[in-house]
Amino acid sequence: MAKILDFIYRDEGEIILLDPLTKPAKRWMKENLIIDGYQKTPEGIAIDRRIFEDILEGITGAGFIIENMDRV
């Protein structure tokens, strides 16, 4: 059985672009992250790389599947 990918992210140097792909992932972001307007992208949000590891731990700890698109 194929796993459903919930999030993808891309390393853009100073920032990480995080895109939720499923409704539960979008809900998790809304409930768990404080997102300022300037962080929004058409697909998701831009995150300072210094805090991304904490967000990644929260995402995986909640049982979501996330993939780094730089490694695909």
C-alpha positions as CSV (number, residue, x, y, z in Angstrom):
1,M,0.0,0.0,0.0
2,A,1.4,3.4,-1.0
3,K,1.9,6.0,1.7
4,I,0.2,9.3,1.2
5,L,2.6,12.2,1.2
6,D,1.3,15.0,3.5
7,F,4.1,17.6,3.2
8,I,6.9,18.5,0.9
9,Y,9.7,20.9,1.5
10,R,12.6,22.5,-0.4
11,D,15.8,24.0,0.9
12,E,16.2,27.5,-0.7
13,G,19.3,28.5,1.4
14,E,18.2,30.9,4.1
15,I,14.6,29.7,4.0
16,I,12.8,26.4,3.7
17,L,9.6,26.2,1.6
18,L,7.0,24.0,3.2
19,D,4.0,22.9,1.3
20,P,1.1,20.9,2.8
21,L,-0.5,18.5,0.4
22,T,-3.4,17.0,2.4
23,K,-6.3,18.6,4.3
24,P,-5.0,17.2,7.6
25,A,-1.6,18.7,6.9
26,K,-3.2,22.1,6.2
27,R,-5.2,21.8,9.4
28,W,-2.1,20.9,11.4
29,M,-0.2,24.0,10.0
30,K,-3.2,26.2,10.9
31,E,-3.4,24.8,14.4
32,N,0.3,24.6,15.2
33,L,2.2,27.3,13.4
34,I,2.0,31.1,13.7
35,I,2.2,32.3,10.1
36,D,2.7,35.9,9.2
37,G,1.4,37.2,5.9
38,Y,4.9,37.7,4.5
39,Q,5.6,34.0,4.9
40,K,2.8,32.8,2.7
41,T,3.6,31.3,-0.7
42,P,1.1,30.2,-3.4
43,E,1.4,26.6,-2.1
44,G,2.5,26.9,1.5
45,I,4.9,28.9,3.6
46,A,8.5,30.1,3.8
47,I,10.3,29.3,7.1
48,D,13.5,30.5,8.5
49,R,15.9,27.5,8.4
50,R,16.9,28.0,12.0
51,I,13.5,26.9,13.3
52,F,12.7,24.3,10.6
53,E,14.1,21.4,12.6
54,D,11.6,22.0,15.4
55,I,8.7,22.2,12.9
56,L,9.9,19.0,11.2
57,E,9.9,17.2,14.5
58,G,6.4,18.4,15.2
59,I,5.2,17.2,11.7
60,T,6.8,13.8,12.0
61,G,5.8,13.5,15.7
62,A,2.2,14.0,14.6
63,G,2.5,11.0,12.2
64,F,2.6,12.9,8.9
65,I,4.7,11.8,6.0
66,I,7.1,14.6,4.7
67,E,9.6,14.5,1.9
68,N,12.5,16.7,1.0
69,M,12.0,17.6,-2.7
70,D,15.8,18.4,-3.0
71,R,16.5,14.6,-2.7
72,V,14.0,13.4,-5.3
